[in-house]
Amino acid sequence: MTMERLINKDNVTAVVHGGCFHADDVACIALLKLIHNEVNVVRKFKVDADTETADYVLDIGRMDKVTDSQVFLDHHQGPELIDDTQVKHCAFSKLVERMIDPDDKLFKKYLYSTLVLPIAAQDNGQNGADLGLLPSPLSFVNAMCLSWKDDQKLTDQRFSEVVEMAVVVIKNIIKTIEDKIEAINEVNHAINRAEGGVMTLNMFLPWTDTVIEHNDGFPKIKLIIFPNNRGGVTMQVVPKKVGSFESWIRIPEGIVDFEGCTGQAHGAFAFFDFMDDAIAAARKLIKVSI
């Protein structure tokens, strides 16, 4: 976990607004459940004498106040923008902002683009697509609210059920981001080892974005070679841009005549039994293409 507690207690009480729930208050409680051992949730329509002593008061109360023993975070007191974006803050984004390590810029970048900004935009009625955002991973929350015919006394129970769903989603997003950053670091090491436009990996890793960013519009690395999960070795061309089929080099059908080659696909892939044969073939291809 790359985020820190704001209150150093295992068991905490958190107050959020009552009535129909939204991705904002659901995400707040889900995140707290990932940080604290136990979270006692109180849902009310206003902060009163009973709830003013709670550890967290989120998405209700119309104030921000953070101390070592108590955290009030809301956004209904007026619009504030998140960093240098056009997205308005919600309680969840304010909570994350204070829990995340500001020096962990790469983790923050991916967490915000994947989770925080889409939730904040949705909660504030902003069109995420117009802002260039991904869909909110908690877009299912609104669909889980009770209908007008349901017993409204069951709202708190349904809120708890939806929070548990959000815990799974947020936990997986955080793990995926941490795994992605680990892969980026490994790919950067491989980039530093690359020779003659050929980069090799000791295992399959998601390399595309990192290598394309490294190339920066130039054919620095043209071919990637890595072990195939099905056995053998794969050679793959490097696209010029993310999502593009245009690459810096094409793998010809004749590569099947190279030693150790077992097949070719679409001019973008070739398959070998052994790494050394794939590297030798890649260097010949690049030499011919120059």
C-alpha positions, 0 to 999 in steps of 0.5 A: 500500500502506497498511502498512509493513514491520516489518523494513527488508529487501527479502529476509527469512526467515519461519518458520511451523509445519509440518504442516497449514496454516491461514488464519492462517499462510497470511495471514501469509506472503501479507502479507509477500510484499506488503511484501517483495521476497522471502520465504523460508519455513521450515515447522517444528514448533518454533523451534530454533537454526536458526530463532531467527535468522529475520527473522519467526517467526509462528504458532509459538514461543509468544511476542511479541517485536518489534525492528527486526531480528526479529519473533516473533508467536504466539497459542498462549501464551494468548488475547488479544482484538483491541481492543474486540472479542470476537475472539481474536488470531491471529498474522496479526492481531498482524502487521497490528496492528503494520504498520498506521498507527494514525492511518489509522482508516478503513482499519483499520476496513474491513481489520479487518471484511473480513479480519482479524477473520474470519480471527482468529475462524476460526483460534480456533474462534469462530463469526464469524456469532455475532460479527456478522462477515463470512465469512472471505475465506480460508475456502478454505484448509482445503479445500486441505489434503492428505488423509491418502492424499496424500504428506505431503511435498507439504504445503510445495509445496501451502502455497506454492500456497495462499499465492499464492492468498491474495496475490491475495485480500489484495492485491485487498481492500486495493486495494478498501478504498483505492478505497472510501476514495477514493470516500468522500472524493469523496462527502463533497465532493459532500455539501458541495456538495449543495443543496435535498436534491439531490446530484450526482456527476461520475462514478458512485461507491459513495455509499449508505453515506456519504450514509445516514450523513450523513443520520443518519435525516433527509431531508437528501439525498433524490435523487442524480444521476450520469452513467450508465456506459451514457450519459446521467444517472441520478437515484436515490432515497436509502434511509432505511437501508442495504439498505432499499427505503424512501426519502425520496421516490418518483419518479413515473411522470409524471416521463417528461413532464419535459424530457429524461427518457427513462424511470423504473423502480420509483419509485427511478430516472429517466433523463435525457439531460443533467445540467441536466434531471435537476437541474431535475426533482429540484428540482421533485419535492422541492418538490412532496413538501414 
